[in-house]
Amino acid sequence: MEKKSNSVNRRNFISKSALLGAGIVASPLAFANGKNAPGTIEGLKAASNPEKRMLGALEVSPIGLGCMSMKSGSYNPPRDTKDMIPVIRGAYDLGVTFFDTAEVYGPFTDEELVGKALQPIRDNVVIASKFGFDFSNGKRAGRNSKPEHIKSAVEGMLKRLRTDRIDLLYLHRLDPNVPIEDVAGTVKDLIKEGKALHFGLSEVSPTTIRKAHAEQPVAALQSEYSIIQRALENEVIDTCGELGIGFVPWGPVCRGFLGDKFNEHSRFSSDSRLSQVPYFTPEAIEAHMEVLRLVHEWGRKKDATPAQIALAWVMAQKPFIVPIPGTTKLHHVKQNQGALNVTFSDTELKEFRNALEKIQLVGVRGPETALVDQ
Ligand SMILES: NC(=O)c1ccc[n+]([C@@H]2O[C@H](COP(=O)([O-])OP(=O)(O)OC[C@H]3O[C@@H](n4cnc5c(N)ncnc54)[C@H](OP(=O)(O)O)[C@@H]3O)[C@@H](O)[C@H]2O)c1
């Protein structure tokens, strides 16, 4: 499916950014809609897909880019900035305009990378970042969403992201010592000041979503959701639908598992975050190989890779779902964008789900976890 080299994408970026600098060019998606799109990438219909999705009132590309693993050290050692800038800019060339980071990734270094990479195309992209932690000696040190802390955190985020506003400002994890209304009220003030444009939440319960939304409309909830991790189908996604809130699944490729990154022999050393994930124990991996086989089966039917099936499946669940697959590789971004070409009929979705429900999952969250703040 991938017929052109990455250098084509890079050239596109350079030519587009030169024109953008001169103020004579439209956004990549506008390009993508037109016959005159420079350097149209053969075989990648995604780039010409006019579809966009809404997260509340915020318009985004239907698939975003999760930038966490570029610098966080969660799944791989932190990558060099010089190697990651082409991935981020290449994603933009492929039609991605929605980029996800957080203060805690690194900490700080991921925002620095994203800010540097997106600076030349700032006005054409949506930047999402998250606050909610204290830091000590360059490390995360507990939750903190006190209003004054949020305000000073946002000042740092704006500097690192090289911008005057954060398009989507998320609370990363609820601080049990601060009422959610106070957090929402603080973000409301930041929105009034123009330092944030939209409000997001992450890993909170339907009750918290409702309380926050009453104070300041929430544009997006970002929580873990994939073919394997489906707990949030218990009330959370429906609450988003009811309130007009977008849902942004993190971990949509099941942290690489549905991208065929591991096999039944995969084991994780204690310095890998994956070693602490309960659905990656040897027993769980073995059980989930059956899910992977099912995903491969659908991949054969749809002429798609497993990662593309994983992404197309989450997007097919609701029109307000916008996954943000994380990757450090431009060829994976390109492949993931190909998920935009994969669709499921209602009958196929039912067939897929029937098969899924027969598979006994191990170490995943139970439905009751969806109803409590994480
Ligand atoms: N709100 C939160 O609490 C929270 C928590 C975690 C993450 N996030 C955000 O959500 C984003 C995505 O989540 P995630 O990174 O945890 O999980 P993910 O997107 O499910 O998986 C990321 C892993 O999948 C691999 N991958 C991606 N595309 C692939 C492909 N086409 N083929 C094979 N492997 C592929 C990547 O490896 P390669 O680098 O080798 O491609 C990476 O190791 C993060 O980047 C971050 O921005 C938010």
The ligand as a Tripos MOL2 file, in Angstrom:
@<TRIPOS>MOLECULE
LIG
   48    52     1     0     0
SMALL
NO_CHARGES

@<TRIPOS>ATOM
      1 N1         -4.5000   10.8430   28.3910 N.am      1 LIG1
      2 C1         -3.6950    9.9060   28.8050 C.2       1 LIG1
      3 O1         -3.6670    9.5570   29.9770 O.2       1 LIG1
      4 C2         -2.7790    9.2360   27.8240 C.ar      1 LIG1
      5 C3         -2.0810    8.0700   28.1870 C.ar      1 LIG1
      6 C4         -1.2460    7.4860   27.2390 C.ar      1 LIG1
      7 C5         -1.1130    8.0570   25.9790 C.ar      1 LIG1
      8 N2         -1.7810    9.2060   25.6670 N.ar      1 LIG1
      9 C6         -1.6730    9.8290   24.3280 C.3       1 LIG1
     10 O2         -2.2270    8.9270   23.3720 O.3       1 LIG1
     11 C7         -1.2580    8.6520   22.3510 C.3       1 LIG1
     12 C8         -1.4460    7.2360   21.8490 C.3       1 LIG1
     13 O3         -1.4410    6.2920   22.8890 O.3       1 LIG1
     14 P1         -0.2500    5.2540   23.1030 P.3       1 LIG1
     15 O4          0.9560    5.7600   22.4190 O.co2     1 LIG1
     16 O5         -0.1610    4.9770   24.5400 O.co2     1 LIG1
     17 O6         -0.7830    3.9250   22.4470 O.3       1 LIG1
     18 P2         -1.0110    3.4290   20.9270 P.3       1 LIG1
     19 O7         -1.1840    4.5690   20.0170 O.co2     1 LIG1
     20 O8         -2.0680    2.4010   20.9790 O.co2     1 LIG1
     21 O9          0.3170    2.6330   20.6430 O.3       1 LIG1
     22 C9          1.5510    3.2240   20.4380 C.3       1 LIG1
     23 C10         2.5170    2.1410   20.0250 C.3       1 LIG1
     24 O10         2.0300    1.5330   18.8360 O.3       1 LIG1
     25 C11         3.0430    1.4560   17.8590 C.3       1 LIG1
     26 N3          2.4140    1.7120   16.5610 N.ar      1 LIG1
     27 C12         1.7120    2.8030   16.1650 C.ar      1 LIG1
     28 N4          1.2930    2.6530   14.8880 N.ar      1 LIG1
     29 C13         1.7470    1.4570   14.4830 C.ar      1 LIG1
     30 C14         1.6650    0.7290   13.2630 C.ar      1 LIG1
     31 N5          1.0220    1.2090   12.2050 N.pl3     1 LIG1
     32 N6          2.2430   -0.4880   13.1920 N.ar      1 LIG1
     33 C15         2.9000   -1.0120   14.2710 C.ar      1 LIG1
     34 N7          3.0350   -0.3660   15.4460 N.ar      1 LIG1
     35 C16         2.4650    0.8580   15.5420 C.ar      1 LIG1
     36 C17         4.0610    2.4900   18.2300 C.3       1 LIG1
     37 O11         5.3460    2.0240   17.9490 O.3       1 LIG1
     38 P3          6.3150    2.7880   16.8880 P.3       1 LIG1
     39 O12         6.8580    3.9890   17.5750 O.co2     1 LIG1
     40 O13         7.3430    1.7270   16.6140 O.co2     1 LIG1
     41 O14         5.4600    3.1070   15.6990 O.co2     1 LIG1
     42 C18         3.8960    2.6660   19.7380 C.3       1 LIG1
     43 O15         4.8240    1.9070   20.4580 O.3       1 LIG1
     44 C19         0.0780    8.9380   23.0320 C.3       1 LIG1
     45 O16         1.0950    9.2070   22.1050 O.3       1 LIG1
     46 C20        -0.2440   10.1160   23.8920 C.3       1 LIG1
     47 O17        -0.1850   11.3230   23.1450 O.3       1 LIG1
     48 C21        -2.6150    9.7890   26.5800 C.ar      1 LIG1
@<TRIPOS>BOND
     1     1     2 1
     2     2     3 2
     3     2     4 1
     4     4     5 ar
     5     4    48 ar
     6     5     6 ar
     7     6     7 ar
     8     7     8 ar
     9     8     9 1
    10     8    48 ar
    11     9    10 1
    12     9    46 1
    13    10    11 1
    14    11    12 1
    15    11    44 1
    16    12    13 1
    17    13    14 1
    18    14    15 2
    19    14    16 1
    20    14    17 1
    21    17    18 1
    22    18    19 2
    23    18    20 1
    24    18    21 1
    25    21    22 1
    26    22    23 1
    27    23    24 1
    28    23    42 1
    29    24    25 1
    30    25    26 1
    31    25    36 1
    32    26    27 ar
    33    26    35 ar
    34    27    28 ar
    35    28    29 ar
    36    29    30 ar
    37    29    35 ar
    38    30    31 1
    39    30    32 ar
    40    32    33 ar
    41    33    34 ar
    42    34    35 ar
    43    36    37 1
    44    36    42 1
    45    37    38 1
    46    38    39 2
    47    38    40 1
    48    38    41 1
    49    42    43 1
    50    44    45 1
    51    44    46 1
    52    46    47 1
@<TRIPOS>SUBSTRUCTURE
     1 LIG1         1 GROUP 0 **** ****
